[in-house]
Amino acid sequence: MQGARSHRRQGGFTLIELLIVVAIIGIISALLVPNLMSGLQNANQTRTQADMKSVGTAWMQWLSDQVSAAAAGSSTTATFAWSEFTQPDFAHDDLAALLRPSDDFFYLQDVPERDGWNNPYRFGFAGSDQLFSSQVIGIWSGGRDGSATAQPESSYEIGAFRGTDFNEDLVWVDGYWVRWPGSAAEAAAEEGE
């Protein structure tokens, strides 16, 4: 009889043991999920920046080949307005055709149409007849929410924003970042805090 009793006791976990395991899993999940979500948003932001920079670099190479545009870029103003482009909504397909004129020669194999959050990029172009204007080419991402932080008619303050503010716009113009994620200290210095 005693052998049968000890056999029954080894059959499984008690209710208390199961509740303790569930509680531990819950605590671990509560600690890890926010960090995981922040990490995913950071990865989307980093991918978007890398895409914007590679497209922008290829576009600058095209611009240099077309007009030897050494004067493009190097903005000295403290603000930037997207509305200054004569073509503020340059089509993705037109840019892809510009950067890949043939299968034998191209500046960029594939021009990404969407950012890391699956929102469409916006491309600005001064146009072929305005290649020596103050802003020639631009690439814009609306961030996680896909909407503009600044209205197209208004100006962006040139500088960094808090890197964890994933809804902020990312803006790259003429080889330079106009709006980019930075450290908290860098963003505070830009905001004058």
N, C-alpha and C positions, 0 to 999 in steps of 0.2 A: 503494500500500500504506500509506503513512503516513497518508493520509486515513482509511482504514478503521480503523487502530489508534486514532487520536484519537477517532473516532466511538464506539468501544467504551468508552473510558475515561469518557465523559460519560454513560453509561447509568444510573447510580444511585449510592447511598451505599455506602460500605464498611461492613463489620461494626463497626469501631471507631467510626465516626461514629454509627451507629445506637445502639450501647451508650451513648455519651456523651449522646445526646439522651434516652434512656430514663432514665439516671441523673439527669439534670437534672430531668426531669418527676417522678421519684420524690422527690427532695429538696424540690421546691416543694410537692408534695402533702403530704409529712410535716409541713411547716411550716404549711400553710393549713388542713388538715382539723380539727385541734383547735380552732383559732380559729373556724372555721365552726360546729362543733358547740356550742361555748360560746355563740356568737351566737344560734343557734337556740333554745337553752334560755333565754337571756335574753329573747328575743322572746316565748316562751311565758309566762314569768313576768310580763312587762310586760302582755301581753294579759289574763292572769288578774287582775292587780291592777286594770286598767281596768274589766273586767267587774264585779268585785266592788264597786268604788266606784260604778259607775253603778246597779247593782241596789240597793245600800245607800242611795244618795241617793234613788232613787225610793221605796224602802220607808220611809225617814224622812219623805218628803213625805206619803205615805199616813198614816203614824202621826200627823203633825202635823195633818192634816185630820180625822182620826178623833177625836182626844182633845186636840188642842192640847198635845202632849206636850213642853213646853219642858224638863221635868225629865229626859227620857231622855238617856242618855249621860253624859259627863264622869266617868268612873270615876277614883277617887282611890287605888285599891288597886294593888299592884305585881304582882298575879297575877290570872289569870282562868281559870275552869273552865267548859268548855262544858256540863257536866252541870247548871249552874245554870238553864238554860232549862227551862221546864215542857214544852216541845215541842222537844227537841234534834234531832229529825229531821223538821222541818216539810217537807211534800212540795213538790216543785218545782211540780207542777200547781196546788196550793192557792195558792202564792205568785204564780204567773202569773195565776190568776183574781183574786187580791186586787189586783194591780197593773194589771190590764186588765179592769175590771168591764164595759165595753161597748166597741163599736167606735167610739163617738162620743167617749168619754173614757177616757184611760188615763194611768198614771204612767210606764209603760215599755212600748214596743211589743212587744219580745220579751225574755223572761227567759232568759238562757243556762243550760242545764242542765249543761254540762260546761266544765271549765277549759281552759287552753291545752295541757295534756297529754292531753286527752280523758278525764279522770277526772271523776266526778260531783261537783258542789258539794254541800255540806251546809248546810242552812239551819236556824237556831235561832230560836225564837219564844217569847216569854213567854206568849202567848195573849191573847185579847181581854179577859179578866178580870184580867190582871196587867200592864197597860200602864204602871204606875208602879213596877214592880220595878227592881232595880238593873241588870239586863241585859234589854233588851226584844227586840232583833233581832240576829242574827249571821249571817255568811257565812263558810264555811270551805272552803279548798282544801288537799288533802294534798300539794301540790307534785308534782314529777315522778313520784315513786314511788306517789303516791295514798294512802299510809298515814299514819296520825296519828303525829306526832312525840311528842306527849303523849297518854296514854290519856284517854278522856273523863272518867274520875273524877278524874284529877289536874289540876293547874293549869299553865297556861302562865305563864312569866315574861313580863311585858309589856316589849317592846322589840324592837330590830332584831337580825337575824342576818346572817351574811356573805352578801352578795348572790350569790355563786357557789355557795352551798349550795342547789341547786335541789330537794332532797328535803325541805327545811323546810316546815312548814305556813304558809300565809298565812291570817290571821284578822282579820276586820273586825267590830267590834261597836259598835252604837249611834253610828255616825258617826265612829268612831276605829279606827285600826289597832292591834291587839293584838300581832300578829306580822307583821313586814314585812322585806323585804330592805334592808339598808343598806350603807354602805361598810365596809371592813374595820376602820377606826378606830372607827366608830360601834358596830359589833358588839363589838369588843374592850372598849370603854368600858362597854357594857351587861353584858358577862360579867365585868367587873372585872379584866381582865388588865392 
